[in-house]
Amino acid sequence: MADATKLRVLCLHGYRQDAAAFKSKLGGFRKATKSLLDLVFIDAPHVIENEVYGEADNEGGRAWWFSSEKAFSSKEYTDTCRGFEESVKAIEQAFKELGPFHGILGFSQGAAMTAMILTLQSLKRIECSFKFGVLVAGFRSRSSAHDYLFAQEDMIDIPTLHVVGETDNIIPKAQATEILPFFVSPSVLYHPGGHFLPTSSECKAEYIAFFKKMASVHNGLTL
């Protein structure tokens, strides 16, 4: 049963992860925010074939979309986004069946998916009403099929927290910050680490401050 005193957040894992793996990796974050957040983890709808590797956030697992026939690369300029529409529908379904949710949190490919979900929401093309987003190691999709999502005149006026690793070799800082201009007032948390969600005391303080602000603005809660 949902806890009405907490913010409910839908969580999207990275490429070649799944809901269980992502939940496990966020152990420190979950502990730090357990009094603030009710986190719900879902699987991407596309299972990756065992022989396909590509750019991985973990061994095995699933994908939100593919930049080629069977694999994904965040750095590949392509005309392909195979499976994207199915993932949009899966997230809409999760919002209806498991929600409602206050926010959405994504990691790596899941963060890129989060950005596009928030864009589709702002364009009123999906039936979701997320009030905020958290993008960890996020990036702009390089599929030309997604260009229309980043060509709108009006920026995304939804509060977001972007977590960027200074030494991330999978989603480098320069790539992670390319997406910032598409948001009206993005909050950015830089950390000295790599491709993960950091849980240092400084980072925890930033998370707590952001979520308390979201609770006050969107849920009338005092956390």
For each residue, the residues with C-beta under 8 A, 3 or more apart:
1:
2: 6 8 38
3: 6 38
4:
5: 221 223
6: 2 3 35 36 37 38 221 223
7: 36 37 38 102 103 211 214 215 218 219 221 223
8: 2 37 38 40 99 100 101 102 103
9: 37 38 39 40 101 102 103 104 105 134
10: 40 42 91 94 95 98 99 101 103 104 105 130
11: 19 22 23 26 39 40 41 42 104 105 106 110
12: 42 44 64 91 104 105 106 107 110 111 113 114
13: 17 18 19 21 22 41 43 44 57 61 62 107 110
14: 17 22 57 58 107 108 109 110 111 137
15: 54 55 56 57 61 63 64 72 108 109
16: 48 54 56 57 58 59 60 61 62 63
17: 13 14 21 22 25 57 58 61 62 107 110
18: 13 21 22 43 44 60 61 62
19: 11 13 22 23 41 42 43
20: 23 24 41
21: 13 17 18 24 25 58 61
22: 11 13 14 17 18 19 25 26 41 107 110
23: 11 19 20 26 30 39 41
24: 20 21 27
25: 17 21 22 58 196 197
26: 11 22 23 29 30 39 197
27: 24 30 31
28: 31 32 199
29: 26 32 33 197 199 207
30: 23 26 27 33 34 37 39
31: 27 28 34
32: 28 29 199 204 207 208
33: 29 30 36 37 39 207 208 211
34: 30 31 37
35: 6 223
36: 6 7 33 208 211 212 215 223
37: 6 7 8 9 30 33 34 211
38: 2 3 6 7 8 9
39: 9 11 23 26 30 33 105
40: 8 9 10 11 94 98 101
41: 11 13 19 20 22 23
42: 10 11 12 19 90 91 94 98
43: 13 18 19 62
44: 12 13 18 62 63 64 87 90 110
45: 62 83 86 87 90
46: 62 63 64 65 66 83 86 87
47: 62
48: 16 52 54 60 61 62 63 70 71
49: 52 70
50: 60
51:
52: 48 49 70 71
53: 56 71
54: 15 16 48 71 72 73
55: 15 71 72 73 74 75 170
56: 15 16 53 59
57: 13 14 15 16 17 61 107 108 109 170 195
58: 14 16 17 21 25 61
59: 16 56
60: 16 18 48 50
61: 13 15 16 17 18 21 48 57 58
62: 13 16 17 18 43 44 45 46 47 48
63: 15 16 44 46 48 66 72 83 109
64: 12 15 44 46 83 84 87 109 110 112 113
65: 46 72 81 82 83 84 87 109 113 143
66: 46 63 69 70 71 72 80 81 82 83
67: 71 72 73 74 76 78 80 81 142 143
68: 71 72 73 76 78 80 82
69: 66 80 82
70: 48 49 52 66
71: 48 52 53 54 55 66 67 68
72: 15 54 55 63 65 66 67 68 109
73: 54 55 67 68 76
74: 55 67 108 109 112 139 142 170 171 175
75: 55 142 175
76: 67 68 73 142
77: 142 144
78: 67 68 81 142 143 144
79: 143 144 145
80: 66 67 68 69 143 145
81: 65 66 67 78 84 141 143 145 146
82: 65 66 68 69
83: 45 46 63 64 65 66 86 87
84: 64 65 81 87 88 143 145 146
85: 88 89
86: 45 46 83 89 90
87: 44 45 46 64 65 83 84 90 91 113
88: 84 85 91 92 116 117 120 126
89: 85 86 92 93
90: 42 44 45 86 87 93 94
91: 10 12 42 87 88 94 95 113 117 126 128
92: 88 89 95 96 126 127 128
93: 89 90 96 97
94: 10 40 42 90 91 97 98 99
95: 10 91 92 98 99 100 101 127 128 129 130
96: 92 93 99 127
97: 93 94
98: 10 40 42 94 95 101
99: 8 10 94 95 96
100: 8 95 129
101: 8 9 10 40 95 98 104 130
102: 7 8 9 130 131 132 214 218 219
103: 7 8 9 10 130 131 132 133 134 214
104: 9 10 11 12 101 114 117 118 130 132 133 134
105: 9 10 11 12 39 114 133 134 135 136
106: 11 12 109 110 111 112 113 114 115 133 134 135 136 138
107: 12 13 14 17 22 57 110 111 136 137 197
108: 14 15 57 74 111 112 136 137 138 139 170 171 195
109: 14 15 57 63 64 65 72 74 106 112 113
110: 11 12 13 14 17 22 44 64 106 107 113 114
111: 12 14 106 107 108 114 115 135 136 137 138 139
112: 64 74 106 108 109 115 116 138 139 140 141
113: 12 64 65 87 91 106 109 110 116 117
114: 12 104 105 106 110 111 117 118 133 134 135 138
115: 106 111 112 118 119 133 135 138 140 156 179 182
116: 88 112 113 119 120 141 146 149
117: 88 91 104 113 114 120 121 126 128 130
118: 104 114 115 121 122 130 133 156 158 160
119: 115 116 122 123 149 150 152 156 182
120: 88 116 117 123 125 126 128 149
121: 117 118 124 125 126 128 129 130 158
122: 118 119 152 154 156 157 158
123: 119 120 149 152
124: 121
125: 120 121
126: 88 91 92 117 120 121
127: 92 95 96
128: 91 92 95 117 120 121
129: 95 100 121
130: 10 95 101 102 103 104 117 118 121 133 158
131: 102 103 158 159 214 217 218
132: 102 103 104 158 159 160 161 214 218
133: 103 104 105 106 114 115 118 130 158 159 160 161
134: 9 103 104 105 106 114 160 161 162 163 210
135: 105 106 111 114 115 138 160 161 162 163 179
136: 105 106 107 108 111 163 197
137: 14 107 108 111 163 164 165 168 170 171 176 195 196
138: 106 108 111 112 114 115 135 162 171 176 179
139: 74 108 111 112 171 175 176 178 179
140: 112 115 150 178 179 182
141: 81 112 116 146 149
142: 67 74 75 76 77 78
143: 65 67 78 79 80 81 84 146 147
144: 77 78 79 147
145: 79 80 81 84
146: 81 84 116 141 143 149 150
147: 143 144 150 151
148: 151 152
149: 116 119 120 123 141 146 152
150: 119 140 146 147 182
151: 147 148
152: 119 122 123 148 149 155
153:
154: 122 157
155: 152 181 182 183 184
156: 115 118 119 122 160 182 183 184
157: 122 154 184
158: 118 121 122 130 131 132 133 183 184
159: 131 132 133 185 187 213 214 217
160: 118 132 133 134 135 156 183 186 187
161: 132 133 134 135 186 187 188 189 206 207 210
162: 134 135 138 176 177 179 180 186 187 188 189
163: 134 135 136 137 189 191 197 198 203
164: 137 168 173 176 177 188 189 190 191
165: 137 168 171 173 176 190 191 192 193 194 195 196 198
166: 173 190 191 192 193
167: 192 193 194
168: 137 164 165 171 172 173 176 193 194 195
169: 172 194 195
170: 55 57 74 108 137 194 195
171: 74 108 137 138 139 165 168 175 176 195
172: 168 169 175 176
173: 164 165 166 168 176 177 190
174: 177 178
175: 74 75 139 171 172 178
176: 137 138 139 162 164 165 168 171 172 173 179
177: 162 164 173 174 180 188
178: 139 140 174 175 181
179: 115 135 138 139 140 162 176 182 183
180: 162 177 183 186 188
181: 155 178
182: 115 119 140 150 155 156 179
183: 155 156 158 160 179 180 186
184: 155 156 157 158
185: 159
186: 160 161 162 180 183
187: 159 160 161 162 210
188: 161 162 164 177 180
189: 161 162 163 164 203 206
190: 164 165 166 173
191: 163 164 165 166 198 200 203
192: 165 166 167
193: 165 166 167 168 196 198
194: 165 167 168 169 170
195: 57 108 137 165 168 169 170 171
196: 25 137 165 193
197: 25 26 29 107 136 163
198: 163 165 191 193 203
199: 28 29 32 203 204
200: 191 203 204
201: 204 205
202: 205 206
203: 163 189 191 198 199 200 206 207
204: 32 199 200 201 207 208
205: 201 202 208 209
206: 161 189 202 203 209 210
207: 29 32 33 161 203 204 210 211
208: 32 33 36 204 205 211 212
209: 205 206 212 213
210: 134 161 187 206 207 213 214
211: 7 33 36 37 207 208 214 215 223
212: 36 208 209 215 216 223
213: 159 209 210 216 217
214: 7 102 103 131 132 159 210 211 217 218 219
215: 7 36 211 212 218 219 220 221 222 223
216: 212 213 219 220 221 222
217: 131 159 213 214
218: 7 102 131 132 214 215
219: 7 102 214 215 216
220: 215 216
221: 5 6 7 215 216
222: 215 216
223: 5 6 7 35 36 211 212 215
